[in-house]
Amino acid sequence: RQWSVGDVCRFIEDKQAVFGDKTLQYMHSFRSQSVNGTALLNMSELLLVTGLKMDVGHTAQLLEMIAVLRSRQPAQKVSSKFTMANQPKLKDFLRSKAAKGA
């Protein structure tokens, strides 16, 4: 299941041993920026430091935790309607444009 903003905040709260007295500040930052599970998994160092105002050391530790979470995620199935096999061929597209005189 997808993590909600509340789930992410509980995850941060559970890491109080890592984040110490900054835990509440980080929870507030994640909540105010509406960081859900998908957003958490896509966090970058730059975004954590500049956008969420995390300390550099805490950022490195959180990025390691995020890497572990990513490795536990099942591979996401891509909808068949978005596969290349279902997309028009470039030569067919160009041929139709040429036939229309465009």
N, C-alpha and C positions, 0 to 999 in steps of 0.2 A: 504494500500500500504506500501511497505517497505521504511524505511527512508534511504536516501543516506547519505554520509559523510557530504555534505552540509546541509542537514536537521538537522543532529546531531549538527553541529556547530551553526546553527541558534537557536536550542533549548538551547544550552549553553549560547549563546549571550543574549537570552531572560531572562536568570536568572542572569543578571548582578547585580540586587539588592541583590542576595545571594552571588555571587562570587566576587563582587567589582572589585578592580584593578587587580585581577588575571584572569578575564574573558578572555582577549585576549590571555594570556599564555595558558589557558586551551583549547581555541578554536584551537590554533596552535598545541597543543599536540594531540588533537583528530584528526585534519586534517592530521598531519604528520604520525600518526599511522593508518590512514584509518579506523577510527571507524564509521561504519554504524549503522543503527538501530538494527540489529541483534546482533552485537558486543556490543552495548550499553546495551541491555537487559541482556547480559550475563556477564557484568562486576562484578568483585569481589572487595572487599576492598583492598586486596593486590595488585591487578593489577592497581587500580586507584592511590594508594599511591606510589608504586614503579615504575610501568611502565609509568604512565602518570604524575607523580610528583605532585599530588594534595595534598593540605593540608588535614590533618586528619579531621578537622571540616567540610570542604567543601565536603570531601568524604562521610561523614555520611549523609549530607544533600542530596547529589546527589543520594546516595543509596536509600533514602526515595522516591525521585522522580522516580527512576527506578522502585521501588516496585509498585508505583501507575500506571506507564505505563504498567507494566506486568499485573496488574489486569484488565486493559482495553483491553488487547489483546484477540481476540477470540481464543477459543481452536483450536489448529491446528489439522487438519484431517490427520491421518496416512494413507498412501497408503495401499490398501488392499494387495498388493504383499509383504508387510513386516510384515503381521500379523502372529502370531504363528500358526494359522490354516493352513496357506499355507506352513509351513516349514515341511520338512520330519521328521517323527517320529524317535526318537533315536533308538528304537528297530528295526525298518526297516533298518536303516543305519547299525547297528551292525550286523544284519542278513545278509545283502548284503556283508559286509566285511568278515564275517565268510564263506559265500558260495564261495567267491573268494580266500579263504585261506590266506587272509592278516592279 
